[in-house]
Amino acid sequence: MYAVIESGGKQYRVEQGEVLDVELLSSVGEDGAVEFDRVLLIGGNGEARVGAPTVAGAKVRAKVLDAVRGPKIRVFKTKKRKGFRRTNGHRQHLHRVRIEEIGG
């Protein structure tokens, strides 16, 4: 069984037991439990339930494993004929989560 969830403006295809990095989550429980209620699709066993825009009553439960940082992105700015050059970097803060249960 798999599901497509939305978190942080991005969509992820997840299965039970999978570990993935998502944008920082604001609603993390004391034990690190989190629920994704924006489930766009649930599939498996040859059938799929597609939401409009979400599947009613569907939830994906996950556990936060760690807070990590994403890969470094270089930002280079320049202006022609002015001698202006700036290099900047950025690393996004992420939560690493393990999908525990797909329900709905």
N, C-alpha and C positions, 0 to 999 in steps of 0.2 A: 504494500500500500504506500502511496506517495501523496504529497500535497504541494500546492503552490501557495506560498504565503507572501504577504507584503510587509516589509519592515524598513523604516527609514527611507521610503520612496523607492525602494528596490524590490524586485520579486525574486524569490528563491524557490527552487524545486527541492523538497526535502523528503527524506525517508527516515524511518525510525532507526535510532542509533547513529545517525550521521552527525558529524561535527562541522560547524561552519562559523564564519566570522560575520557579524552584523553590526550595523551602526550602534552607538551607545544607547542602551535601553534605560528608560526612566523608571519603569515600574517593575523593579526586581524585588522579590520577597526576601525574607530574612534567610531562608535556606537556599537562596539562589534560584528559586523557581520563577518561571515567567511563562505567560500564556500569550500566544499569538491568536487574536480573534479575527484578523483580516485574512481569512482563508479564501482564496480565489477559485481553487479547484481541488477536488479530492478524486484520486484515480486508483486503479488497481483491479485485479481479477477480471480484466476485460471490459470494465465499465468506468465511466467518469461522470462525476457530478460537477457541473460548472455553475458558478454563482453569477448573480446579476446585481451588483458587482461582486458580492461575497456569498458563500454558501451559508445558509441559515443554520445556526446552532453548531457550527463546526468550530473546533478549537484545536490548536496544536500546542502541547505542553513541552517545555524545554527546561534545561538546567544550565545556569551560567557557570562555566568552568573557570574563566579567567578574563581579565581585562588586558588586551594586547594593543599593539600599535601596528598599523598597516605599513606597506612599503613606502619608502621615501619617494616623493614626487618632486622633481626639479622644475622650478618656474623661472624662466629666463625672459627678461624684458629688455628690449632695445628700441632705439629710435634712430632712423637712418639720418646720416650726415650730422649728428649732434654729439656723438661720442658718449651717448648714454647707454650704459649696460648695467643691469642688476640681476643677480642670481639669488633666488630665494628657494627654500625647501618647505615641504609640508608632509607630516605623517598623521594620518587620521587615527583617532582613538576608536577602538572596536571592542565588542564583547564576543568572546568565543563561547558558543552554546552547543549543547548536545541535545538532539531531539529525543525526547523520552516517549511521547505518545501522540498519535494522530487520532482524534476522536470526532465523531459527528456523522 
